[in-house]
Amino acid sequence: MVQCVKLGREAEGLEKPPLKGPMGQKIFENVSKEAWNQWLEHSKMLINEYRLDLVSEAGQRIWFTELEKYFWGEGSKVPDQFKPTEEGEEKKG
């Protein structure tokens, strides 16, 4: 159990740090499994909308910056051009 910084309550923690290094440990100690799964869904949208290449240093820098904002900052913003589709509806474009 962890005191989740995103949910503002005690919740089930992750089984292990999701990333290597100090950031992974910080997430492991402060973010619940539920909040991490919410971040993964949010980050998929960011990767697709911003066309992030997570192999590149620039793509990783953006992803980590948004992760920090999501949990410990003002929140990670949805891109202005993002238009969610209804479930079952194909994205047109």
N, C-alpha and C positions, 0 to 999 in steps of 0.2 A: 504494500500500500504506500502511496505517496500523497503528499499535499500538492495537488495539481495546480500549476500556475495558470493554466488556461481555463479550467473548469471552476477554480476557486473552491474546491472541496477535496476531501480525501477520496481517492479512487484507486483501482487496481493499477499497479505499475507495470512497466515493461519487464520482460524476462531477462533482458541483457541490454547493454548500451546499443542503440541503433546505429551509431557511427563511431569511428575510431577517434581517439584523442579526447581533449578536455570538453569539447562540445558534446560529444556522445555521453560522457559521464554526467554533464550538467543536465542533459535531457533525461537520462536514466533516473536521476535523483529528484527531478522536479516536474516531470510530465507523465500523465497517465497513459495507459494503453489506448483508451478512448480518444483522448486529445491527439495522440500521435497518429492514429488512424484518420482523424479529421484533417490533420496537417498533410498526410499523404494524399488524400483526395484533393485538397486545395492545391498542393504542389503539382499534381498532374495537370490541373487547369493552367497553372503558371507556365509549366514547361511547354504545353501546347500553344497557349496564347502568345507567349514571348518567343516561342521556338528556341528554347534554351538547349544548348549542347552541353550536357553535364560532363562531357569528357574534357571540354576546354576550361581553362582557368577562369575566363570571363563568365561562362555559364555557371560554374560552381560558385563564384563570388556572388552572383545575383541570387542564386538559390539559397546560399547560407545567409545572405542579408535578409531575404524575405523570411527565412526560418526564424532568425533573431527577432524580427519585427512581429511575427505571428505570436510567439510565446512571451517575449519580454519587452516589446515595444508597443507602438500604436496599432499594431495589427497589420497583416499583409493584405493589401488592397487588391480587389478584383480589377483587372485591366478595364479601362473605359469601354473598349470595343467588345468585351466579352458579352455574349448573348447565350444564356443557358438554353438548352433544348428541353422540351418536355420529354419525360421518360417514354421510351418507345418511338419517339419521333427522330428521324434521321436529321443530322445537321445539314442545313442547306447553305451553299455558298460557293 
